[in-house]
């Protein structure tokens, strides 16, 4: 059941990151998928700094930061308009 929560939190984080990023990211579906990946990346980055998120809000913040990082990295590799 916790795996489903990680996916749901990642989807919400991807949506929030798309709203925060300038230009709106890559569209709703891609932002949601990158949000799931960002949740994993965010947890890993926070663990590197010795920070731990607890609870729903902490997990959402961690995942959103990770999703913003993933969207930013993806924007570096995408074609400029």
N, C-alpha and C positions, 0 to 999 in steps of 0.2 A: 504494500500500500504506500510506503514512503517513496517508492520510485515514481508513482503517479503524482505525488505531491511535488517532487522535483520537476517533473515535466510541466505541471500547471504553473508553478512559480516561474519556471523558465519562459513559458509563453507570456505570462504577464510582464516579466522583465523585458522581453523582446519588444512588446508593445510600448512599454514606457521608454525604452531606449530609442525606439523609432521616433517617438514624440520629442525626446530631448535632443537628439542629433539634428544638426542643421541639414536641411534638405530632406528630412523624413526617412532616411535610410534607403532600403531597397524594395519597398513595398511590404504590405502587411504579412504575407505568407513567409517571405524570406526573413523578415525581421523576427517573426515568431520562431522560426527554425534556428536562427542565429542566437536568439534569446536562450533557447535550451542549451546550446553550446556555450553561451556566455555564462550560464549558471554554473557549469562545471569549471570554466576558466576562472570565474570570480572566486569560487571556493578555493581553488588552488592558489591564486594570487594572494588572497587574504591569509591563507595558511602559511605562505612563505614569509609574510610579515608578522606572523605570530598572532593574528587576530582571528577570533572565532565568532561566528554569528549564531545567535540562539533565537529560537522562536520564528514566527512567520515573518515579522517585520525585518528582522536581521537577515533572514534568508533572502527576502525580496530585495533588500539593499545590496547584498553581496551579488546576487544574480544580475541586478540592473547594472551595477558597475562592470561586471564581466561582459554583459551584453553590449554596453557602450564601447568597451575595449574591442570586442569582436567586430562590431559595426565600423569602428574607426579603422581597424586593420584591413577589413574587407574593402573599405572605401579607398584605401591606398593602392589596392591592386585592381580596382575597377577602372574602366575607361572614363576619362574626363569628357564632359559634354562640351 
